[in-house]
Amino acid sequence: MTFLKMPDGTVIHVRMAKPRSRRCTLCDGLTPASRLRECDFKLPTGKTCDRLMCAECAARVGPDKDLCPEHRWTEIDDLFDQLPANRRDFYGR
């Protein structure tokens, strides 16, 4: 409990709300809102996916870039398609 004294001498009680928890959209686990990550995959519309994920479900692919499993594989396929043909054969695709 927090009590504040106002300039006129009255004392008020301030009750702070508990931090909210939200659910990961992939594993349905309860996670504090400050630890949730959003998918940063750019959609054709120009926006990002923004699917909420916990740290265990998110794939970190850059310093400030996380992807959901669906878009992680999409990005890997896009990178693979950019390889020269002789390198694609090396990776067996």
C-alpha positions as CSV (number, residue, x, y, z in Angstrom):
1,M,0.0,0.0,0.0
2,T,1.2,3.5,-0.8
3,F,0.1,6.6,1.0
4,L,0.7,10.0,-0.4
5,K,0.5,13.3,1.5
6,M,-1.1,16.1,-0.6
7,P,0.0,19.7,-0.4
8,D,-3.1,20.6,1.6
9,G,-2.2,18.0,4.2
10,T,-4.7,15.3,3.3
11,V,-3.4,11.7,2.9
12,I,-4.6,9.5,0.1
13,H,-4.2,5.8,-0.4
14,V,-2.9,4.7,-3.8
15,R,-3.4,1.1,-4.8
16,M,-1.2,-0.1,-7.7
17,A,-2.5,-2.7,-10.0
18,K,-0.7,-6.0,-10.3
19,P,1.3,-6.5,-13.6
20,R,-0.9,-8.3,-16.1
21,S,-0.1,-11.6,-17.6
22,R,-1.2,-12.7,-21.1
23,R,-1.2,-16.0,-22.9
24,C,1.2,-17.1,-25.6
25,T,-0.8,-17.7,-28.8
26,L,1.2,-20.8,-29.6
27,C,1.6,-22.8,-26.4
28,D,-1.2,-21.1,-24.4
29,G,1.2,-20.6,-21.5
30,L,0.7,-17.7,-19.1
31,T,3.5,-15.1,-19.4
32,P,4.0,-11.7,-17.9
33,A,3.2,-9.1,-20.5
34,S,6.7,-7.6,-20.3
35,R,8.2,-10.9,-21.4
36,L,6.0,-11.5,-24.4
37,R,7.4,-11.1,-27.9
38,E,5.7,-10.2,-31.2
39,C,6.4,-11.7,-34.5
40,D,8.3,-9.2,-36.7
41,F,7.7,-10.8,-40.1
42,K,6.7,-8.2,-42.7
43,L,3.4,-9.1,-44.4
44,P,2.5,-8.2,-48.0
45,T,0.3,-5.4,-46.6
46,G,3.4,-3.7,-45.1
47,K,2.4,-4.4,-41.5
48,T,4.0,-7.0,-39.2
49,C,2.5,-10.3,-38.1
50,D,2.5,-9.3,-34.4
51,R,1.5,-12.7,-33.1
52,L,2.2,-12.8,-29.3
53,M,4.7,-15.5,-28.2
54,C,6.6,-16.4,-25.1
55,A,10.4,-16.5,-25.2
56,E,10.4,-20.3,-25.6
57,C,8.1,-20.3,-28.7
58,A,9.7,-17.3,-30.4
59,A,12.7,-17.7,-32.8
60,R,15.2,-14.9,-32.3
61,V,16.7,-14.2,-35.7
62,G,18.3,-10.8,-35.0
63,P,19.1,-8.3,-32.2
64,D,15.5,-7.1,-32.1
65,K,13.7,-9.5,-34.4
66,D,11.6,-12.5,-33.4
67,L,9.6,-14.7,-35.6
68,C,6.8,-17.2,-35.0
69,P,7.5,-20.8,-36.2
70,E,5.3,-20.3,-39.3
71,H,7.2,-17.2,-40.5
72,R,10.6,-18.5,-39.4
73,W,10.3,-21.3,-42.0
74,T,9.0,-18.8,-44.6
75,E,12.0,-16.6,-44.1
76,I,14.4,-19.6,-44.3
77,D,12.8,-20.7,-47.5
78,D,13.1,-17.1,-48.9
79,L,16.8,-17.1,-48.0
80,F,17.3,-20.5,-49.5
81,D,15.7,-19.3,-52.8
82,Q,18.2,-16.5,-53.0
83,L,21.2,-18.9,-53.0
84,P,22.9,-19.7,-56.3
85,A,21.8,-23.0,-57.9
86,N,25.1,-24.7,-57.2
87,R,24.8,-23.9,-53.4
88,R,21.2,-25.2,-53.4
89,D,22.4,-28.6,-54.6
90,F,24.9,-28.7,-51.8
91,Y,22.1,-28.3,-49.3
92,G,20.0,-31.0,-51.0
93,R,17.0,-29.1,-52.1
